[in-house]
Amino acid sequence: MTKADVERTLDNHRDATYTLGRTSHETTRLIEQSRIYGASTRLLCERAGISAGMRVLEVGSGAGDVAFMLAKLVGTSGQVVGVDINSNILETARQRAADAGIKNIQFIAADARELTFPNKFDALVGRFVLMYMANPQEAFGKLISHLKPDGIVAFQEPEYTLYPSLFHPDTPLINQLIQWILEVFEHSGAYLDMGIGLYRTFIQAGLPAPEIHLHSPIGAAEDWAGYRYMETIFESLLPLIEAYGIATAEQVDVETLAVRIRQEVLTSKRPFFLPIHVTAHARLSGISY
Ligand SMILES: C[S@@+](CC[C@H](N)C(=O)[O-])C[C@H]1O[C@@H](n2cnc3c(N)ncnc32)[C@H](O)[C@@H]1O
């Protein structure tokens, strides 16, 4: 990377405080991500009580996968409004919705913290988005103001502070990858403890104690999709890993990552944990904003 490339990369990331960038790699990664994390997101929304006929605000839509799942849950009598600060990725989300014949979603390109709506929503949902906001507590407060008095709040965020506890001497490559992930997120200003932090965020906003769950996709099968997913994480992180001087492209060797992780898992006979995440949901229970 030239110095100009580094500066451009850093600049791109300052606006959105978004570590994973805005490339086509990142769009692919978000779609792969949904294959891995989609079931837990659906479970979260079902447990939270999101159901047919509801109007749902979904923040940080990315390529649209959470919104698509919500559109099915609320059915044709319900509606989903998806918001993302990245207008390019919403073009992909809109095209995917059109291709799938989904009509009850509207995608809006905006900063989720700057929204105004004429009508209140039944539910608010976000996946892997608060950790990128400069002040998640303040953003959360603004977002729940769009809800009806008994509105549902459901968030899913990564918990990176627990991730190093999975280090083991038999898996040096995986340990190195986890270390690089932690360094790049920390350097970018993202919140590494947003998963566990959801509990405090809900309480401090005046909500009842949320129901919380910890999830970790884990696998060891030869054909598990998790190895390739980890590779897509590094495809997206690599520009910042290089820009921050954490490692070089040669050291990461992203094209061979999935193969090398799989080999290490098979040799060590230790299953591989993908990033851990926490889900939290609660109802406003009559609080009026
Ligand atoms: C890790 S991606 C998750 C996308 C999607 N929720 C999913 O799980 O597939 C985070 C998304 O949040 C968006 N984002 C970050 N800050 C935002 C903000 N202030 N307002 C709206 N969207 C934001 C990013 O552009 C990105 O698309």
The ligand as a MOL file (V3000), in Angstrom:
LIG
                    3D

  0  0  0     0  0            999 V3000
M  V30 BEGIN CTAB
M  V30 COUNTS 27 29 0 0 0
M  V30 BEGIN ATOM
M  V30 1 C -21.2480 -5.5160 10.4250 0
M  V30 2 S -22.3820 -4.7400 9.3380 0 CHG=1
M  V30 3 C -23.8540 -5.6480 9.7620 0
M  V30 4 C -24.8950 -5.6290 8.6780 0
M  V30 5 C -26.1690 -6.4030 9.0140 0
M  V30 6 N -26.7740 -5.9220 10.2450 0
M  V30 7 C -25.8640 -7.8740 9.1140 0
M  V30 8 O -25.7210 -8.3670 10.2310 0
M  V30 9 O -25.7390 -8.5260 8.0500 0 CHG=-1
M  V30 10 C -22.7160 -3.1510 10.0720 0
M  V30 11 C -23.5310 -2.2260 9.2030 0
M  V30 12 O -23.8910 -1.0880 9.9940 0
M  V30 13 C -23.8120 0.0540 9.1760 0
M  V30 14 N -23.6490 1.2280 10.0420 0
M  V30 15 C -22.5840 1.5580 10.8210 0
M  V30 16 N -22.8170 2.7190 11.4640 0
M  V30 17 C -24.0760 3.1180 11.1000 0
M  V30 18 C -24.8910 4.2420 11.4190 0
M  V30 19 N -24.4640 5.1960 12.2460 0
M  V30 20 N -26.1170 4.3310 10.8710 0
M  V30 21 C -26.5640 3.3720 10.0020 0
M  V30 22 N -25.8330 2.2960 9.6510 0
M  V30 23 C -24.6080 2.1590 10.1950 0
M  V30 24 C -22.6060 -0.2180 8.2780 0
M  V30 25 O -22.6470 0.5780 7.1150 0
M  V30 26 C -22.7740 -1.7100 8.0000 0
M  V30 27 O -23.5080 -1.9510 6.8240 0
M  V30 END ATOM
M  V30 BEGIN BOND
M  V30 1 1 1 2
M  V30 2 1 2 3
M  V30 3 1 2 10
M  V30 4 1 3 4
M  V30 5 1 4 5
M  V30 6 1 5 6
M  V30 7 1 5 7
M  V30 8 2 7 8
M  V30 9 1 7 9
M  V30 10 1 10 11
M  V30 11 1 11 12
M  V30 12 1 11 26
M  V30 13 1 12 13
M  V30 14 1 13 14
M  V30 15 1 13 24
M  V30 16 1 14 15
M  V30 17 1 14 23
M  V30 18 2 15 16
M  V30 19 1 16 17
M  V30 20 1 17 18
M  V30 21 2 17 23
M  V30 22 1 18 19
M  V30 23 2 18 20
M  V30 24 1 20 21
M  V30 25 2 21 22
M  V30 26 1 22 23
M  V30 27 1 24 25
M  V30 28 1 24 26
M  V30 29 1 26 27
M  V30 END BOND
M  V30 END CTAB
M  END
